[in-house]
Amino acid sequence: MNNLLVLPIIIPIITAVLLVFLRSHIMLQRIISLVTMLFLSLISYVLLELIQIEGILRLDFSGWLPPFGILFVADSFSLLLVLTASIVTTICLIYAFSTIGNRHEHMFFYPFVLFLIAGVNGSFLTGDIFNLFVCFEVMLLASYVLVALGGERIQLRESLKYVLINVVASWMFLVALAYLYGTLKTLNMAHIAMRVSEVGQDPMLTTVAILFLVVFSLKAGLLLFFWLPGSYSVPPTAVQALFAALLTKVGIYALIRLFTLMFPLNQEVTHTIIGVMAGLTIIAGCMGALSGRDVYTIATYNVIIGVGFILIGLAVGTETAITGAIYYLIHDMIAKALLFLLIGMMIYLTGETVVKKISGLIRNYPLFGWIFFIVMLALAGIPPLSGFVGKVLIGQGAIEEGSYVLLGIGFGSSIIVLYSLLRIFLASFFGETTISFEDRKPIPKGATMSFILLAISIVYIGVGAEAISVYVKDAARTLINPSIYIDAILKG
Amino acid sequence: MESLMVVLVGILVSIGTYLILSRHIIRVILGTAILSHAVHLLILTVGGLKTGGVPLLSQSDGPFTDALPQALILTAIVISFATTAFLLVLAYRAYKKNGSADFRELRGMSDE
């Protein structure tokens, strides 16, 4: 029992409700939301340290012991993601302060970001699969609003599709939950895992597992990503960065939890399907990134490639590969946020989205240009930046398991990622500048600061990989040995 | 009784699917509402329909009916209520802005 665990979800909700009443006090809203996110980062760090000392923590709400009540469970994997999400959101908020505009700030932008974070943190921390559904819905409802906020023609059009796709996906989630409850009569994740290991994973359970796979693939953008490029390119930049950093990652988290903890027994079927889907996702993502002419298309398809690459780690399934997947997940959250912020700034500075029409940015904004260079190298996986460790470990895992096809696709995609971003870099940053030095728009100070902070995080995760390896290794060990998780819940 | 309920769920799902595949926004939204009703009934059915007494210790000695599916459905109803309300408002705004409630006209051009 540790009451600290509820704070990552309850604090953003309370603050968000409070901010609704402070509608006209923009400055106060900014300060409160920033302080809240900093506080959340601190709490998640404290919890992460606590887990290293005391093992897996849990909080049984109103004293209902598992498997009967709803509970929150914190292992290193959840907390690493909560911590990263909090840090990325803090930095995206700093970017939003100077760019989002008065209209958004008056229309409850900050409360909805906080609701989104509450949903994301809840999904990472919950130990009950129905509660996972509820937290997903909290996150999705906030994201529906954030996509549509602003009310542009194109936003309304794309958000309608985004909402409908997600409503259908949530419906399938409920169907899967119904069958799961019908077969196992429990919803506690640890208890499900125990019952599955007792009775074995028969075809019925595998079918339920595959139904869940379809649901979370829709949410994570694994193969079923047709909705992603449209809806990720319409909201304001800060929201795009948040979405790219957080939303698909929650789906990936759920997939990893599901297939390491609850349904790990029938790997020939489930993990093969995940592997095939991951491979196809990467190939389709690469084709999209190569064919894209505007920066949004290239960036959104890069998100899709990232999703596929992380799930190669899950499909391979050895401890090394899972460790790599966790490293890469953390890296991807930070690097994708930075990529979207940079892309948004390019469009703000030039008013163009097509790569060929932008030129010579590095003359006027050298720091901006070199930060783009850093994120490009990080996404391609060049040492000593953050993408490297994850890529090497996933690759090593794939070699151990003999999955050479996935290995080839995964590492091939690095070159495509590098090429697609290098195309932006060469065309838009080098060459003749279209705007003279005197006429250039200044980059807002807050935006520059958020770029620098994210770039520092990328370098830190790459150079200081050793420092976070304690947590990542513990996370991977718990995922590979589900009995640690189950014992902590049901025997503690 | 259970088989009857499952047949009903099947009918509702097919109606919902038919509506979702139509072109008018309002029909699609109604389709999602019917689909969510179908899945609520499904949860109720897989939990086992009335198999015992009221799940209160003072009321009967057991066996008790499983009360959990009802709690799940209650939560799911609230959520689907919220999403449907949001969807209707969104559809109305989209209709005002785009001047059309037909999905064929909401496709969007690549050169926008």
Interface residues (C-beta under 8 A of the other chain):
Chain A: F130 F133 V134 E137 L141 Y144 V145 A148 G151 R153 I154 L156 R157 E158 S159 L160 K161 V163 L164 V167 V168 S170 W171 L174 V175 L177 A178 Y179 Y181 G182 K185 L187 G230
Chain B: I20 I25 V28 T32 L35 S36 V39 H40 L42 I43 V46 G47 D66 L68 P69 L72 T75 A76 I79 A82 T83 F86 L87 L90 A91 R93 A94 K97 N98 L106 G108 E112
